[in-house]
Amino acid sequence: MSCENASFFYRMPIIESDIEKDYLKRINTALVFIDDNLDSELSLETVSQVACYSSFHFHRIFKAIIGETLNTYINRRRIEKAASILMHKKEINISSLYLQYGFNSNSSFTRAFKKFYGVSPSEFKKQSPSKFSKISQVESKNGQKNLIFEKYICDINNHLKWITMNAKIEIKDMPQMNFASITHMGIEGLENAFDKLIKWGNSKGLLDKPETKVGRVFYDSFKITSPDRVRMSVSLFTNEDFVAEGEINKMSINKSKCIVGHFEVTPDNFETSWRSLFIWMADNGYKKANENPFEIYHNDFRKHPEGKAIVDLYIPIE
C-alpha cells in the first residue's frame, strides 16, 4: 500500500499524555516546514523556532520521535527529493539539483547520492522506471535497500493487464481537500493510528456526515525511501470545520488534476494496485505533479463479505 510501492505500516508508540501529544504536534509542524523548504537553509535554530522549542530541547525530542538527528533527516529528504525529481522529470539538469538542494559541488552530491542508492545520479536517471522498467532491491554495504532497475517488459504488461481487469480509471479535477491527520511513519501497526483517528472523529460527530471519508496521504515513495522511514498522514477527509488538538493536525491538499483508480481489492493487493496505476500513468504519457498521492476508502474491508476494500487511489498529475 503506498504511492508507488505500497505496504502496511510501522506503528508510532501509543501516546497518551498531553505533553507527548504536544511533542508530536510540534514535530509534525517541523516536518511539514522541512518538506516545504528543502531548497532553503534549514539550520537547527530555524527549524527549532518553527516548532517553538529551544535548539537543545528540539534536537533531543526530534531524535527520540523520528529516530534520526535533524541533519540526517534533512540530508536524507534532500537526496530522496532529488531522486524523485530524476525519476519523474527526465529533462532535469543534474547540476541544477545539487545547487538547489544545498550541496557544495556536483561531486559531493554524487558521492552522497551513490552512498544512499548505490548508483550515481546520472545512472539513476538513465535507469529509473520508464514504461519498460521495474525495480528490484538489494542490500547495500550500509544496510539500506538500494534501487536496481532492469528492463522487464513482461512485468509491465502484466501490471497493465491486471489494472484493466481490476480498476476503473478516470482523470478528474479535484478541489482543495481538507483533512484531519495523524502523522505516521513506517510499515507496521497502522491499525492503531486509524483507530485513534476514528475514535476522535466519532467524538466530534464528523463520521456522522456521509461525505466524511477515511484515507491516507503519502509524503514519501517506497521506491526511494526505506519502508521504515516512509511518512504519511492517516486522514479523515471532511468538509466540516474542526479544531486541531493534540496529535490531530489540520491539513489540506491543493486542488489538482488527478488520475483516479477505482478499486475493489483485498488489502494484500494494494501494492499491486498502486504499482499498476503508476505504470498506467507512464504508459499513457502523464507525469506526476508535485502534490502527494493519496487514497480514500469507501468501506470497512473487515465487513465486506469477501474482505475487500472499496478504495480510490489518486495520483496528482501535471
C-alpha positions in Angstrom: 0.0 0.0 0.0 1.6 3.2 -0.9 2.2 5.7 -3.6 4.3 3.6 -5.9 5.1 0.6 -3.8 2.6 0.0 -1.1 2.7 -1.7 2.2 1.3 -1.6 5.8 3.0 0.4 8.3 5.1 0.9 11.4 3.2 1.9 14.5 4.2 5.0 16.4 4.2 4.4 20.1 0.8 4.8 21.7 0.8 8.3 23.1 -1.4 9.2 26.0 -0.2 12.2 27.8 -1.0 15.8 26.7 2.8 16.6 26.8 3.6 13.7 24.4 0.8 14.7 22.1 2.1 18.2 22.1 5.6 16.9 21.2 4.1 15.0 18.2 2.1 18.1 17.1 5.2 20.3 17.1 7.5 17.8 15.4 4.8 17.3 12.7 4.9 21.1 12.2 8.7 20.9 11.8 8.4 18.0 9.3 5.9 20.0 7.1 8.2 23.0 7.3 11.2 21.0 6.3 9.5 19.4 3.3 8.3 22.8 2.1 11.8 24.3 2.4 14.2 21.6 1.3 15.7 24.1 -1.2 16.4 26.6 1.6 18.9 26.8 4.5 17.5 24.6 7.3 19.6 25.2 10.4 18.8 23.7 13.8 17.9 27.2 15.1 15.5 27.8 12.2 13.6 24.6 12.5 13.5 24.6 16.3 12.0 28.0 16.2 9.2 26.7 13.9 8.5 24.0 16.4 8.6 26.6 19.3 11.4 24.8 21.2 14.9 25.7 22.2 17.6 24.2 19.9 18.8 21.9 22.6 15.4 20.6 23.6 14.2 20.3 20.0 17.3 18.2 19.0 16.6 15.7 21.7 12.8 15.4 21.0 13.3 15.2 17.2 15.8 12.3 17.6 13.6 10.5 20.1 10.4 10.7 17.9 11.9 10.4 14.4 14.8 8.1 15.1 17.3 10.3 13.2 19.1 13.5 14.0 17.7 16.6 12.3 20.7 16.9 10.0 20.5 13.3 9.0 16.8 13.6 8.3 17.2 16.8 6.2 20.1 15.3 4.1 18.1 12.1 3.5 15.0 14.1 2.5 17.0 16.2 0.1 18.6 13.2 -1.6 15.2 11.5 -1.8 13.6 14.7 -3.3 16.4 14.8 -5.9 15.8 11.1 -6.7 12.1 11.7 -7.1 12.7 14.6 -9.5 15.2 12.4 -11.5 12.6 9.7 -11.6 9.7 11.8 -12.9 11.3 14.6 -14.8 13.8 13.3 -17.3 14.5 16.7 -18.7 16.0 18.0 -15.4 19.7 19.0 -15.3 21.6 17.2 -12.6 23.8 20.2 -11.9 20.7 22.3 -11.1 19.7 19.7 -8.4 22.9 19.8 -6.4 22.8 23.6 -6.3 19.1 23.6 -5.4 19.5 21.2 -2.5 22.5 22.7 -0.8 25.4 20.6 -2.0 28.8 22.4 -2.5 29.6 20.6 -5.7 28.4 18.1 -8.2 31.0 15.6 -6.8 29.8 15.9 -3.2 26.2 15.4 -4.4 27.2 12.4 -6.4 29.0 10.8 -3.5 26.1 11.3 -1.1 23.6 10.1 -3.7 25.7 7.0 -4.6 26.2 6.1 -0.9 22.4 6.2 -0.4 21.2 4.4 -3.6 24.3 2.6 -4.8 24.3 4.3 -8.2 25.3 7.8 -9.4 22.5 10.4 -10.1 23.2 10.1 -13.9 22.9 6.3 -13.8 19.8 6.6 -11.6 18.2 9.0 -14.1 19.2 6.8 -17.0 17.8 3.6 -15.5 14.9 4.9 -13.4 11.5 3.5 -14.2 10.0 4.2 -17.6 7.2 2.2 -19.2 9.6 -0.6 -19.8 11.4 -1.0 -16.4 10.9 -2.4 -13.0 12.6 -2.1 -9.6 14.3 -4.8 -7.6 16.1 -4.2 -4.3 19.4 -5.5 -2.8 21.2 -4.8 0.4 24.0 -2.2 0.2 27.1 -2.2 2.4 25.5 0.2 4.8 22.4 -1.9 5.2 20.0 0.3 3.2 17.9 -1.0 0.4 19.2 0.2 -2.9 17.3 0.5 -6.1 18.4 -1.6 -9.0 16.5 -1.1 -12.3 16.2 -3.7 -15.1 14.3 -4.0 -18.3 11.3 -6.3 -17.9 8.6 -5.6 -20.4 6.6 -8.8 -19.4 6.2 -7.4 -15.8 4.9 -4.1 -17.1 2.4 -5.8 -19.5 1.2 -8.0 -16.6 0.5 -4.9 -14.5 -1.3 -3.2 -17.3 -3.4 -6.3 -17.9 -4.1 -6.6 -14.2 -5.3 -3.0 -13.9 -7.5 -3.3 -16.9 -9.3 -6.2 -15.2 -9.5 -4.7 -11.7 -9.9 -1.0 -12.0 -11.9 1.8 -13.5 -9.6 4.8 -14.2 -10.6 8.4 -14.9 -9.0 11.8 -15.0 -10.6 14.3 -12.5 -10.2 17.9 -11.5 -10.2 17.7 -7.7 -11.0 20.7 -5.4 -8.9 21.6 -2.4 -9.5 18.8 0.2 -9.2 19.3 4.0 -8.5 16.6 6.4 -7.7 15.8 10.0 -4.4 13.9 10.2 -2.3 11.8 12.5 1.4 11.6 11.3 2.5 8.0 10.9 6.0 6.7 9.9 7.0 3.2 8.7 5.4 0.0 7.6 3.7 -1.8 10.6 0.9 -1.3 13.0 -1.2 1.2 11.1 -4.4 -0.1 12.7 -3.8 1.8 16.0 -3.4 5.1 14.2 -6.7 4.6 12.3 -8.5 3.5 15.5 -7.2 6.6 17.3 -8.3 8.9 14.5 -11.7 7.3 14.1 -12.4 7.5 17.8 -11.5 11.2 17.7 -13.7 11.7 14.6 -16.7 10.0 16.3 -16.3 12.1 19.4 -16.6 15.2 17.2 -19.5 13.9 15.2 -17.5 14.1 11.9 -18.2 10.5 11.0 -22.0 11.1 11.1 -21.5 13.1 7.9 -21.8 10.8 4.8 -19.2 12.9 2.9 -16.6 12.3 5.5 -14.1 9.6 4.4 -11.1 7.8 5.9 -7.9 7.6 3.9 -4.1 8.3 3.7 -1.8 10.8 2.2 1.8 9.7 1.3 4.7 12.1 1.5 7.3 9.6 0.5 7.6 6.9 -2.1 8.5 3.3 -1.2 10.7 3.4 -4.3 13.1 5.9 -2.9 12.6 5.8 0.9 13.3 3.0 3.2 9.9 1.4 4.3 10.5 2.2 8.0 11.0 5.9 7.1 8.1 6.5 4.8 5.9 9.3 6.2 2.2 9.5 5.7 -1.0 11.1 7.1 -3.7 8.8 8.4 -6.5 11.0 7.4 -10.2 11.9 7.9 -11.3 13.9 4.8 -14.1 16.2 5.8 -15.9 19.4 4.7 -16.7 20.2 8.3 -14.7 22.7 10.3 -12.7 21.4 13.3 -10.0 22.4 15.7 -6.7 20.7 15.7 -5.8 19.3 19.0 -3.0 17.1 20.4 -1.6 14.9 17.7 -4.6 15.6 15.4 -3.3 18.1 12.7 -5.4 20.2 10.4 -4.1 19.8 6.8 -5.2 20.2 3.2 -4.4 19.1 -0.3 -4.3 21.8 -3.0 -6.8 21.5 -5.9 -5.3 19.4 -8.7 -5.9 17.2 -11.7 -5.6 13.6 -10.7 -5.6 10.1 -12.2 -8.2 8.3 -10.1 -8.2 4.5 -9.9 -11.4 2.9 -8.5 -10.6 -0.5 -7.0 -12.4 -3.2 -5.1 -9.5 -5.4 -3.9 -8.2 -7.2 -0.8 -5.6 -5.3 1.3 -2.8 -7.6 0.1 -3.5 -6.2 -3.4 -2.9 -2.5 -2.5 0.7 -2.8 -3.6 -0.2 -4.2 -7.0 -2.9 -1.5 -7.4 -0.6 1.4 -6.7 2.2 0.0 -8.8 -0.1 -0.7 -11.7 -1.7 2.8 -11.5 1.8 4.4 -11.8 2.6 2.2 -14.7 -0.7 3.1 -16.4 0.3 6.8 -15.8 3.6 6.4 -17.6 2.2 4.2 -20.3 -0.4 6.9 -21.1 2.0 9.8 -21.2 1.1 11.5 -17.9 3.6 13.0 -15.5 3.3 13.1 -11.7 2.8 16.6 -10.3 4.4 17.8 -7.1 1.3 17.2 -5.0 1.2 14.0 -2.9 -0.6 10.8 -3.8 -3.5 9.8 -1.6 -6.1 7.1 -1.1 -9.7 7.3 0.1 -11.7 4.4 1.5 -15.4 3.8 0.9 -16.0 0.9 3.2 -14.5 -1.2 6.1 -13.0 -4.2 4.3 -13.4 -6.2 7.5 -17.2 -6.0 7.0 -17.1 -6.9 3.3 -18.3 -10.5 2.5 -15.0 -11.1 0.6 -12.8 -9.0 2.8 -12.3 -6.4 0.0 -11.7 -2.7 0.3 -13.6 -0.3 -1.9 -10.9 2.4 -2.4 -9.9 5.2 -4.8 -6.3 5.9 -5.4 -5.3 9.4 -6.5 -2.1 10.4 -8.4 -1.9 14.2 -9.0 -0.6 14.9 -12.5 0.8 17.9 -14.4 
